[in-house]
Amino acid sequence: MKFGIFYEHQLPRPWEADSELHLFQNALDQVELADRLGIDYAWEVEHHFLEEYSHSSAPEVFLAACSQRTTRIRLGHGIVLMPPGIQSARPRGRAYRDPRSRLARPRRLGHG
């Protein structure tokens, strides 16, 4: 059996000037501890505009910071948003956001 941890970075009000800083510092400390304890995975979701529910608009940044503080834990996305494509001037009206580019970003993180 494998075990993991999952982050949405919830931060209820009232907020202080450094509340978000402490939230992320604590989460990084937890991932570092999980790595030392042998936890197998750390997952991070991507959410936007959810003030108290999730402070997680750039999971790759958090996961990259985790990768610098750990040696063996696997890091990954729990949710990756795939908003509708924005039509661009590209040939044949392809969407601006190619799903393959979203898949390539988290693949480069971690130790595995």
C-alpha positions as CSV (number, residue, x, y, z in Angstrom):
1,M,0.0,0.0,0.0
2,K,1.3,3.5,-0.8
3,F,0.4,6.7,1.0
4,G,0.3,10.3,-0.1
5,I,-0.6,13.8,0.9
6,F,-2.9,16.2,-1.1
7,Y,-2.8,20.0,-1.0
8,E,-5.4,22.7,-1.9
9,H,-3.9,25.3,0.4
10,Q,-7.0,26.4,2.2
11,L,-6.8,29.6,4.1
12,P,-9.9,30.8,6.0
13,R,-10.4,34.4,7.0
14,P,-9.4,36.5,8.8
15,W,-6.1,37.0,7.0
16,E,-3.0,38.7,8.3
17,A,-0.3,40.3,6.1
18,D,1.8,37.1,6.2
19,S,-1.0,34.5,6.4
20,E,-0.3,33.2,2.9
21,L,3.4,33.1,3.4
22,H,2.9,30.9,6.6
23,L,0.5,28.7,4.7
24,F,3.1,27.9,2.0
25,Q,6.0,27.6,4.5
26,N,4.0,25.1,6.6
27,A,3.0,23.1,3.5
28,L,6.7,22.9,2.3
29,D,7.7,21.8,5.8
30,Q,5.0,19.1,5.7
31,V,6.2,17.8,2.4
32,E,9.8,17.7,3.6
33,L,8.7,15.7,6.7
34,A,6.5,13.4,4.6
35,D,9.6,12.7,2.4
36,R,11.7,11.8,5.5
37,L,8.9,9.6,6.9
38,G,8.6,7.6,3.7
39,I,5.3,9.0,2.3
40,D,5.1,8.1,-1.4
41,Y,3.3,11.0,-3.0
42,A,2.5,14.7,-2.7
43,W,-0.2,16.0,-4.9
44,E,-1.2,19.6,-5.6
45,V,-4.4,20.9,-7.3
46,E,-4.8,23.9,-9.5
47,H,-7.6,26.3,-8.6
48,H,-8.2,30.0,-9.4
49,F,-10.3,32.7,-7.7
50,L,-11.3,30.6,-4.7
51,E,-10.2,33.0,-1.9
52,E,-10.7,30.8,1.2
53,Y,-11.0,27.4,-0.5
54,S,-7.8,27.1,-2.4
55,H,-4.7,29.3,-2.8
56,S,-3.3,27.3,-5.6
57,S,-3.2,29.0,-8.9
58,A,0.4,27.9,-9.9
59,P,1.0,24.3,-8.6
60,E,4.2,23.9,-10.6
61,V,5.8,26.6,-8.5
62,F,4.9,24.9,-5.2
63,L,5.9,21.5,-6.6
64,A,9.2,22.9,-7.8
65,A,9.9,24.2,-4.3
66,C,9.0,20.8,-2.9
67,S,11.5,19.1,-5.3
68,Q,14.3,21.3,-3.9
69,R,13.6,20.1,-0.3
70,T,13.0,16.4,-0.9
71,T,14.9,13.4,-2.2
72,R,12.5,10.6,-2.9
73,I,8.8,11.6,-2.7
74,R,6.9,11.6,-6.0
75,L,5.3,15.0,-6.9
76,G,2.3,15.5,-9.1
77,H,-0.9,17.4,-10.0
78,G,-4.2,16.3,-8.5
79,I,-6.1,18.6,-10.9
80,V,-4.9,20.5,-13.9
81,L,-7.4,23.0,-15.3
82,M,-8.0,22.8,-19.0
83,P,-10.0,25.9,-19.8
84,P,-11.6,26.2,-23.2
85,G,-9.2,27.2,-25.9
86,I,-8.9,30.7,-27.1
87,Q,-9.1,30.9,-30.8
88,S,-6.0,32.4,-32.3
89,A,-4.6,33.2,-35.6
90,R,-3.1,29.8,-35.9
91,P,-3.9,27.7,-39.0
92,R,-7.1,25.7,-39.0
93,G,-8.4,27.5,-36.0
94,R,-6.6,25.4,-33.4
95,A,-7.1,26.3,-29.8
96,Y,-4.5,28.5,-28.1
97,R,-3.9,26.0,-25.3
98,D,-2.6,22.7,-26.6
99,P,-3.4,20.0,-24.0
100,R,0.0,18.4,-24.7
101,S,1.7,21.5,-23.3
102,R,-0.2,21.1,-20.0
103,L,0.9,17.5,-19.8
104,A,4.6,18.3,-20.2
105,R,4.9,20.8,-17.4
106,P,4.5,18.6,-14.3
107,R,6.4,15.7,-15.9
108,R,9.7,17.4,-15.3
109,L,9.2,17.6,-11.6
110,G,10.2,15.2,-8.9
111,H,12.7,12.5,-8.3
112,G,11.3,9.5,-10.2
